Amino acid sequence: MPYLTDMYHEQNRNSARVAEEPAAQAGYSGGFDPEVLSRKLNAAILGQRSAVDAVVRAVSIAHIGVTDPGRPLSSVLLAGPTGVGKTELVRQVAAALRTGPDDMCRIDMSALAQEHYAASLSGAPPGYAGSKESFTLFDKAKIEGGPYLPGIVLFDEVEKADATVLRALLHVLDTGELRLANGQQKISFRNSYIFLTSNLGSLEAAALQRSRRKRWRRIGRPAVRATELVREAVESFFDPEFFNRIDETVVFDAFDDGTAEGVTRKEIYDLIGRLKRRGVALDVDDDVVDFVRRKGFDPVYGARGLRRAIRSELAEPVARAVLTHRVSPSGPLALRAHLVERELVFISVVDAEPTDSRP
């Protein structure tokens, strides 16, 4: 089976291995299509085709059942600037492979910045408070999954954790198992995709992109250089024994103007969709989209800067217009956003039915 958990291997390894190949073939032809997954992820994560390809490659290899049964299905390190979609990519993988974008085990590594927090992963040893309860941050059900449902684990901002915490993950990456400190239970990661995100090198890459943006006009040159900076920072930060246990390292590209415009339009369209569900139609001129992009685009903050600009420059004036012009709480209202003298102006059209407007 493509997603056979390790506990089934332990019950009968020989019979499971015999059953793997025909089940994997049936699963491939009956449900999983790499092209469909690629299109879905690329539609949600703009401008990161190489990262999406790496994830699709990992899922495809695992789906046909040829991964090492003694290790996780795959372990992928996602590195690059903040706000470019690293965590969101994992959420979209969870939405595609499990029941929703939040159906995964997410560990915020920035909260494990001290040595003693390593016990949060493996639990308290015998004789310490909580040892009998086997408390751990890991959600066993979301990690082990089922025969046709893989687990997904996200270690977010992994570089912010203490070195002791990272060493505790070595055994997980190497053998796909974590034995809790009380010695009575263990968690299997052999049916899981493990993702790690990191912002290492992003500040240096963003500073380089800012300083040379006016001078570098050839497509791809800034991104290639920034990628090298990030990869060097990642390789110098992690111990070789940790880094060598990761199957693949993917460096996300910093936003360029084209990607920034695409993300801006996507975020504005999401806002329009939310307004439509509340009976408000919003039409946005192209010059407003460009205005918001210029106000919010910054290679350091990525999509987060754009979202802040949309909130302050578009969502807040829309909210004010709705509160001012709406006659009844459920009555329809149509608004148009256009640019006049570098400011956003909204004109309400009373009794207009909401329309499906895309910026």
C-alpha positions as CSV (number, residue, x, y, z in Angstrom):
1,M,0.0,0.0,0.0
2,P,1.3,3.5,-0.7
3,Y,0.7,4.8,2.8
4,L,1.0,1.7,4.9
5,T,1.9,2.7,8.4
6,D,4.8,1.1,10.2
7,M,2.6,-0.7,12.8
8,Y,1.3,-2.8,9.9
9,H,4.9,-3.6,8.9
10,E,5.7,-4.7,12.4
11,Q,2.7,-7.1,12.5
12,N,3.7,-8.8,9.2
13,R,6.5,-7.2,7.3
14,N,6.8,-10.0,4.7
15,S,3.1,-10.0,3.7
16,A,3.0,-6.3,3.7
17,R,5.9,-6.1,1.2
18,V,4.2,-8.5,-1.1
19,A,1.0,-6.5,-1.0
20,E,2.6,-3.1,-1.5
21,E,3.1,-3.2,-5.3
22,P,-0.3,-4.1,-6.6
23,A,-2.0,-1.8,-4.1
24,A,0.3,1.1,-5.0
25,Q,-0.5,0.6,-8.7
26,A,-4.2,0.6,-8.0
27,G,-3.9,3.7,-5.8
28,Y,-2.0,5.6,-8.5
29,S,-4.5,4.9,-11.3
30,G,-7.5,5.3,-9.1
31,G,-6.9,8.6,-7.4
32,F,-3.5,10.4,-7.4
33,D,-2.4,12.5,-10.4
34,P,0.8,14.5,-10.1
35,E,-0.3,17.0,-12.7
36,V,-3.5,17.8,-10.7
37,L,-1.6,18.2,-7.5
38,S,1.0,20.5,-9.3
39,R,-1.7,22.7,-10.8
40,K,-3.5,23.0,-7.5
41,L,-0.3,23.9,-5.6
42,N,0.9,26.4,-8.2
43,A,-2.5,28.1,-8.2
44,A,-2.2,28.6,-4.5
45,I,1.5,29.4,-4.2
46,L,2.5,31.9,-6.9
47,G,6.0,32.2,-8.3
48,Q,7.4,29.1,-6.6
49,R,7.3,26.4,-9.3
50,S,10.6,24.8,-8.3
51,A,9.4,24.3,-4.7
52,V,6.0,22.9,-5.9
53,D,7.9,20.5,-8.3
54,A,10.0,19.3,-5.3
55,V,6.9,18.6,-3.2
56,V,5.0,16.8,-6.1
57,R,8.2,14.7,-6.7
58,A,8.3,13.7,-3.0
59,V,4.6,12.7,-3.0
60,S,4.8,10.8,-6.3
61,I,7.8,8.7,-5.1
62,A,6.0,7.9,-1.9
63,H,2.7,7.1,-3.6
64,I,4.1,4.3,-5.7
65,G,5.5,2.7,-2.5
66,V,9.3,2.7,-3.3
67,T,10.5,4.8,-0.3
68,D,12.6,3.2,2.4
69,P,10.1,1.5,4.8
70,G,12.5,2.3,7.7
71,R,12.4,6.1,7.2
72,P,9.7,8.8,6.8
73,L,8.0,9.0,3.4
74,S,10.0,12.2,2.7
75,S,11.8,15.0,4.5
76,V,12.0,18.3,2.8
77,L,13.6,21.6,4.0
78,L,11.9,24.7,2.7
79,A,14.2,27.7,3.0
80,G,13.9,31.3,1.8
81,P,12.6,34.7,2.6
82,T,9.7,35.3,4.9
83,G,6.2,35.7,3.4
84,V,6.8,33.8,0.2
85,G,4.6,30.8,0.9
86,K,6.7,28.1,2.7
87,T,4.2,27.4,5.5
88,E,1.3,27.9,3.1
89,L,2.7,25.3,0.7
90,V,2.6,22.7,3.5
91,R,-1.0,23.7,4.4
92,Q,-2.0,23.3,0.8
93,V,-0.3,19.8,0.7
94,A,-2.4,18.9,3.8
95,A,-5.5,20.1,2.1
96,A,-4.7,18.0,-0.9
97,L,-3.6,14.8,0.9
98,R,-5.7,15.0,4.1
99,T,-8.9,16.6,5.1
100,G,-8.0,20.3,5.2
101,P,-5.1,22.8,5.4
102,D,-4.9,22.6,9.1
103,D,-5.1,18.8,9.3
104,M,-1.4,18.3,10.1
105,C,0.9,18.3,13.1
106,R,2.6,21.7,13.2
107,I,5.4,22.3,15.7
108,D,6.4,26.0,16.2
109,M,10.2,25.6,16.7
110,S,10.5,29.3,17.8
111,A,8.8,28.2,21.0
112,L,11.5,25.6,21.7
113,A,14.4,28.0,21.9
114,Q,15.8,26.6,25.2
115,E,17.5,23.3,25.9
116,H,14.9,21.9,28.4
117,Y,12.2,22.2,25.8
118,A,13.5,19.0,24.1
119,A,11.4,17.2,26.7
120,S,8.3,18.6,24.9
121,L,9.0,16.3,22.0
122,S,9.9,13.0,23.8
123,G,8.0,13.6,27.0
124,A,9.2,13.6,30.6
125,P,11.5,10.7,31.6
126,P,10.5,8.3,34.4
127,G,10.4,9.9,37.9
128,Y,9.5,13.3,36.5
129,A,6.1,15.0,36.6
130,G,4.1,14.0,33.6
131,S,6.0,10.9,32.7
132,K,3.0,8.6,33.1
133,E,0.8,10.8,30.9
134,S,3.4,10.6,28.1
135,F,2.8,14.2,27.2
136,T,4.3,15.3,23.9
137,L,3.7,18.1,21.4
138,F,3.3,15.5,18.6
139,D,-0.2,14.6,17.5
140,K,0.1,10.9,17.0
141,A,-3.1,10.6,14.9
142,K,-2.0,13.3,12.4
143,I,1.5,11.8,12.2
144,E,0.8,8.1,11.7
145,G,-2.2,8.6,9.5
146,G,-3.7,5.4,8.1
147,P,-3.3,2.9,5.2
148,Y,-4.5,5.5,2.6
149,L,-4.0,8.7,4.5
150,P,-0.4,9.9,5.1
151,G,0.7,11.9,8.1
152,I,2.1,15.5,7.6
153,V,4.5,17.1,10.1
154,L,5.6,20.7,9.9
155,F,8.6,21.9,11.9
156,D,8.1,25.7,11.4
157,E,11.2,28.0,11.6
158,V,13.4,25.2,12.6
159,E,16.5,27.3,13.0
160,K,15.0,29.0,16.0
161,A,15.0,25.9,18.1
162,D,17.8,25.0,20.5
163,A,20.5,22.7,19.2
164,T,19.4,20.0,21.7
165,V,15.9,20.1,20.2
166,L,17.4,19.6,16.7
167,R,19.5,16.7,17.9
168,A,16.3,15.1,19.2
169,L,15.0,15.1,15.7
170,L,18.0,13.2,14.2
171,H,16.5,9.8,15.2
172,V,13.2,10.8,13.7
173,L,14.7,11.7,10.3
174,D,17.0,8.7,10.3
175,T,14.8,5.8,11.5
176,G,11.3,7.3,11.3
177,E,10.5,6.6,14.9
178,L,10.4,8.5,18.2
179,R,10.4,6.5,21.4
180,L,9.0,8.5,24.3
181,A,11.2,9.1,27.3
182,N,9.1,6.8,29.5
183,G,10.1,3.9,27.3
184,Q,6.6,2.6,27.0
185,Q,5.4,4.2,23.8
186,K,6.7,5.3,20.5
187,I,5.5,7.4,17.6
188,S,6.1,6.2,14.0
189,F,6.9,8.8,11.3
190,R,7.3,6.2,8.6
191,N,3.9,7.1,7.1
192,S,4.6,10.8,7.3
193,Y,5.9,13.6,5.1
194,I,8.2,15.8,7.2
195,F,8.6,19.4,6.2
196,L,10.9,21.9,7.8
197,T,10.9,25.7,7.1
198,S,13.7,28.1,7.6
199,N,14.3,31.8,7.1
200,L,18.1,31.5,7.2
201,G,19.9,33.8,4.8
202,S,16.7,35.7,3.9
203,L,17.8,39.1,5.3
204,E,21.1,39.0,3.4
205,A,19.3,37.9,0.2
206,A,16.7,40.7,0.6
207,A,19.3,43.3,1.3
208,L,21.2,42.3,-1.8
209,Q,18.0,42.4,-3.9
210,R,17.1,45.8,-2.6
211,S,20.5,47.3,-3.3
212,R,20.9,46.0,-6.8
213,R,17.3,46.0,-7.9
214,K,17.8,49.1,-10.1
215,R,21.0,47.8,-11.6
216,W,20.0,44.1,-12.3
217,R,17.5,44.1,-15.1
218,R,18.1,40.7,-16.6
219,I,15.4,38.2,-15.6
220,G,16.5,35.6,-13.0
221,R,19.9,37.0,-12.0
222,P,18.8,38.5,-8.6
223,A,16.9,35.3,-7.8
224,V,19.8,33.0,-8.6
225,R,22.2,35.0,-6.4
226,A,19.8,35.2,-3.6
227,T,19.3,31.5,-3.8
228,E,23.0,30.9,-3.4
229,L,23.1,33.1,-0.3
230,V,20.2,31.2,1.3
231,R,21.7,27.8,0.5
232,E,25.1,28.8,1.9
233,A,23.4,30.0,5.1
234,V,21.5,26.8,5.5
235,E,24.5,24.5,5.0
236,S,26.6,26.5,7.4
237,F,24.0,26.6,10.1
238,F,23.0,22.9,10.4
239,D,25.4,20.2,11.5
240,P,26.3,17.9,8.7
241,E,24.8,14.9,10.4
242,F,21.4,16.7,10.6
243,F,21.6,18.3,7.1
244,N,22.5,14.9,5.5
245,R,19.4,13.3,6.8
246,I,17.1,15.7,4.9
247,D,16.0,14.2,1.6
248,E,15.8,17.5,-0.3
249,T,16.4,21.2,0.3
250,V,14.3,23.7,-1.6
251,V,15.1,27.4,-1.7
252,F,12.1,29.7,-2.4
253,D,12.6,32.6,-4.7
254,A,12.1,36.2,-3.4
255,F,9.1,38.0,-5.0
256,D,9.7,39.9,-8.2
257,D,7.3,42.5,-9.6
258,G,5.4,40.0,-11.6
259,T,4.8,37.6,-8.6
260,A,4.0,40.6,-6.4
261,E,1.3,41.7,-8.8
262,G,-0.1,38.2,-9.0
263,V,-0.2,37.8,-5.2
264,T,-1.9,41.3,-4.9
265,R,-4.6,40.3,-7.4
266,K,-5.2,37.0,-5.6
267,E,-5.5,38.6,-2.2
268,I,-7.8,41.3,-3.5
269,Y,-10.0,38.7,-5.2
270,D,-10.1,36.8,-1.9
271,L,-11.4,40.0,-0.2
272,I,-14.0,40.5,-3.0
273,G,-15.1,36.9,-2.4
274,R,-15.5,37.5,1.3
275,L,-17.5,40.7,0.7
276,K,-19.7,38.9,-1.8
277,R,-20.8,36.4,0.7
278,R,-22.0,39.3,2.9
279,G,-23.9,40.9,0.1
280,V,-21.4,43.5,-0.9
281,A,-20.1,43.8,-4.5
282,L,-16.7,45.4,-4.9
283,D,-15.2,46.3,-8.3
284,V,-11.5,47.2,-8.2
285,D,-9.8,49.2,-11.0
286,D,-6.4,48.0,-12.3
287,D,-4.8,51.2,-11.1
288,V,-5.8,50.4,-7.5
289,V,-4.2,47.0,-7.8
290,D,-0.9,48.6,-9.0
291,F,-1.2,51.2,-6.2
292,V,-1.6,48.6,-3.5
293,R,1.3,46.6,-5.0
294,R,3.6,49.6,-4.9
295,K,2.6,50.4,-1.4
296,G,3.1,46.9,-0.1
297,F,5.8,45.2,-2.1
298,D,9.0,44.7,-0.2
299,P,11.4,41.8,-0.7
300,V,11.9,41.5,3.0
301,Y,8.3,40.9,3.9
302,G,6.9,39.2,0.8
303,A,3.2,38.6,0.9
304,R,2.9,39.8,4.4
305,G,3.7,43.3,3.3
306,L,1.2,43.1,0.6
307,R,-1.5,41.9,2.9
308,R,-0.8,44.8,5.3
309,A,-1.1,47.2,2.4
310,I,-4.4,45.6,1.3
311,R,-5.8,45.9,4.8
312,S,-4.8,49.5,5.3
313,E,-5.3,50.9,1.8
314,L,-8.3,48.8,0.6
315,A,-10.1,46.8,3.3
316,E,-10.4,49.6,5.9
317,P,-11.9,52.2,3.4
318,V,-14.3,49.5,2.2
319,A,-15.4,48.8,5.7
320,R,-16.0,52.5,6.3
321,A,-18.0,52.7,3.1
322,V,-20.1,49.7,3.9
323,L,-20.9,51.1,7.4
324,T,-21.7,54.5,6.0
325,H,-23.8,53.5,2.9
326,R,-25.5,50.2,3.8
327,V,-29.2,50.8,4.5
328,S,-29.8,47.4,6.2
329,P,-27.4,44.8,7.6
330,S,-28.3,42.3,4.9
331,G,-29.1,44.6,2.1
332,P,-27.1,44.5,-1.2
333,L,-24.5,47.1,-1.8
334,A,-22.1,47.7,-4.7
335,L,-18.9,49.6,-4.4
336,R,-16.2,50.6,-6.8
337,A,-12.6,51.3,-5.8
338,H,-10.7,53.7,-8.1
339,L,-7.7,56.0,-7.7
340,V,-8.1,59.7,-7.6
341,E,-5.1,61.9,-6.8
342,R,-3.2,59.0,-5.3
343,E,-6.1,58.2,-2.8
344,L,-8.7,55.4,-2.9
345,V,-12.2,56.7,-3.4
346,F,-15.3,54.4,-3.0
347,I,-18.6,55.2,-4.6
348,S,-21.6,53.2,-3.5
349,V,-24.4,52.1,-5.8
350,V,-27.6,51.6,-3.9
351,D,-29.8,48.5,-4.5
352,A,-27.2,47.0,-6.9
353,E,-27.0,43.2,-6.7
354,P,-23.5,41.8,-5.9
355,T,-21.6,40.5,-9.0
356,D,-18.7,38.2,-9.3
357,S,-16.0,40.7,-10.0
358,R,-12.4,39.8,-10.4
359,P,-9.8,42.5,-10.3
